[in-house]
Structure formats: C-alpha cells, structure tokens
Amino acid sequence: MFLALIAFVAGGSTTLSLAGYQVDPLSIAVLTGILSAYVGFVVFAWFRLCGAALMLGLRGKRS
C-alpha cells in the first residue's frame, strides 16, 4: 500500500512537471512525508521481527 501510494504521488508529480505545469511545494512535502513514514514503518517492523526472533530463541532453549 505504501509503495503504491509513493508511486502514485511521485508519478503524478513528475507527469505534471513534464507536462509544463507548476509542481506545488505541498506535493513535494507530501511525498517526503510519505517516504519518511515508509522508512519508519520498515524500521519498526524490522526491530519487531528481530525482537520476536530473539524472544523466541531465548524461550525455546529453556523448554
């Protein structure tokens, strides 16, 4: 979902720019925000996955 949204906003902005329209700075700010949210989402998911694997490894050895 994030990648589709990033492609939609970036592609729309680039298409308008190539067509000769003025690209609004708000569009660039929205794209930057979406990219930052995506990076945060990926980093959070990576830490959560690593933490779950670590906890599973620690609990699995005691059984």
N, C-alpha and C positions, 0 to 999 in steps of 0.2 A: 504494500500500500504506500509506504514511504517512497519507494523508488518510482512508482507510477506518478506520484504527486510531484516529485523532483523533476522527472522527465516532462511532465505537463507544464510546469511553471517555467523551466529553463527553455523548453522548446518554443513555448508561446512567446516568451520574451525575445528570443533570438529571431523568430519568424517576423515579429513586428519590427525589430531593428533592421532586418534585411529588407523589409518592405518600405523602409524610409520613415517609419513612424517614430516619434519620440518615446523612448522607453522611460517609464516613470521610475524615479528612485525608490518608490514604495515597492515596486515589483522586485527590485534588486534586494531590498531589505527583507521581503518575504522569503525569497529564495535563500538568503543567508540564514534566516531563522529556521527554515525547514531543514537545511543541511546541518545546522548545529543540533537540532532536535534528533535527526537521524544518527549522528555520531554519538550523542548522549545515549540514545536507545541501544545502539550496538555495544557501547562500552558497558552499560548497565547489564545487558544480557550476558556479556562475556564474564563479568565478575560474578554474576549469579550462577552461571553454569560452572565456573571454576570452584565457587564455594560449595555448590551442591556435590560436585565430584569429590572434593576434599572431605566433606562431612560423611559421604557415603563410604569413602575409603577408611576413615577413622572408625566408623561404626561397624563396618564389615569385618574388621580384624578382630574385634572383641567377641564375636559370636562363636 
